[in-house]
């Protein structure tokens, strides 16, 4: 009969996710993980597998939570245009006010691991596609309400907004002049007109 785990798996996975999000996959050592998670290596291996499997579990946890937050943000406003404006502006405000410039864990993974690891290429692409569906549903809501024109190609527009979101998130890592970013968002949002 196996021993009961002496730790909360969700809490330690959350700790691992935060650390990987801060440092990335390569820069995070097993010693970093045991220190942050407050469990020993055998417990990590028993609960999650090796470092790459732990990273995958952390990324999956992040993408599920991130998608839920994006959906909630976009649904919290009756106006679709206002929902997207608020979404993009809040993203920028958070990045400039946060002392730790972490960006998006999924996009960080896309940049760091996807070019040479097929599993992470697929996982990050799946998240992009899922966010695109959330954006498309929001745009379709705007078409149904009459806020957006009926001839709008919701799928193409959602994909263009996802490309803008990813580009913006990567760009924010270098903290460009705020006016540069604000101008880009203003032009991006004209796609909804």
N, C-alpha and C positions, 0 to 999 in steps of 0.2 A: 504494500500500500504506500503510495507516494505521500511525501510530506506536504502539508499545506504551505503555500507561499506566505512568507512573513512580511510581505509588502503589497501595496496596492498597485497592481499592474498598470492601471490607467494613469496614476500619478507619476510613476517612474517613467512611463512612456512620454508623458507630457514634459517631464524634465529633459529627457533625451531629445525630444522635438525642439525644445527651446535652445538647447546647446547646438544641435546641428543647424538650426536656423541662424544662430549667431555666427558660427564659425565655418559652416560648410562641412562636407563629408571628409575630405582629405585632411583638413586641419584639426579635426576632432580625433583625439586619441582615445584608446580604451581607458586610460587613466583619467582623462577628462570625464568620460562617461560614468565611471564608477564613482568619482567624486561628486558629480552633479546629481546622479540618480540615487546615491547613497545605498548602493548594493554592490556586491562583489561580482567579479567576472563570471564565476560559475552560475550565479543567479541570472545574469544577463543572458548567457548562452542557453540556460534551461528555459527561460521565459520567452526569449525573442530570437535565438539563433546567433549567428555571427554579426559583426558590425554592419555589414551590408543589409542583412535581414532586419536588423533593428532600425536602420535608416529608412528602409522601405516602409516599415510599420509606422514610423514617425511621419513620413511623407503622406501616407494614406490617411492618418489621423488629421493632419493639417488640411489636406484637400477636402475632406468631408466637412470639416468645421468651416473652412474658408468659403466653400460653395454655399453653405447654409447662411453665413453672414452676408454674402453678396446678394442672395435671393431676398433675405429679410430687408436689407437696405433698399433694394430696388422696389420692393412691394410696399414700403412704408410711406410712400408718397403717391397721392392720386394722380398727379401730373407725371407723365413718363419723361418729358423733357427735364422737369425739375428733379426727378429721381436720378437721372444720369448726371445732370449738372452737379448735384449734391454729392453723388458717388465719387466722381472724379476730383472735385474740389476737396472733399474730406480726405481722400487718399493723399493728396499733396500736402494738406495741412498736417496730417499725422506724420508724414515723413520729415517735414521740416521742423516739427516740434519735438520729435523723438530724438533723444541724445544718441541712441543706438540706431544706426541706419541699416536695418536688417533687410528691407525690401520684402518681397514675397518669397516664402520658402520654396514654393513650386518653381517659380521663375529662376531663383538662384540655382536650383537643381537642374533646370533645363540648360542653363549656361554652363554649369560645372560638370555634370555627368552625362547628359543626354547625347552629346556629340560622340561619345565613345562607349556608351552602355545602352544596349537596345531596350532593356527592361525600363530604364528611367526615361528613355526617349518615348516609349509607349505610355508610361504613367503620366508624364507631364503633358503629352499631347491629349490624352484622355481628359485631363483636367481642363485644358484649354477648350476642348470641344464641349464639355459640360457647361462651362461658363458661357460659351457662345449660345447654348440652348437657353440658359437663363436670360441672357440679353435678348434673344429672339422672342421669348415669351413676353418679355416686358414691352418690346416694340410692337408685337401683335396686340397687346392690350391697348397701346396707344392708337393703333389703327382702328380697333373695334370701338373705342370711345370717340373717335373722330378727331383726336388731338393731332395725330399724324395722318398724312394723306394716304388714301387707300391704295395708291400705286407703289408705295414703298416696298422694296424687296427686303423683307424683315431678316431673312437669312444672311444676305450679303451685307446689310448694314450692321448686323450683330457681329459678323466676322471682322469688318473694318474697325469696329469699336474694340474688339478683343486685341487686334494688332496694335491699336493705339494704346490700350491699357498695358500690354506687355512692353512696348517700347518706352512708355512713360515710366513704368516701374524700374526698368533697367537704367534709364537715364537718371532717375532720382538717386541712384546709388552714388553719383558723382556730385550731387547737390549743386546743380546749375543755378544761375540767377533765377529768382522766383518769377520775374516777369517773362522770362523765356518760356517757362513751363505754363504759366497762366495764359499766355498768348496761344500756345499750342493747344491747350484744352479748349479755349474759346473757339478756335477754328474747327477742332474735332467735333464739338457739339453742334456746329452748323450742319453736320450730316443729318441731324434729326429734323431740320427745317424743310 
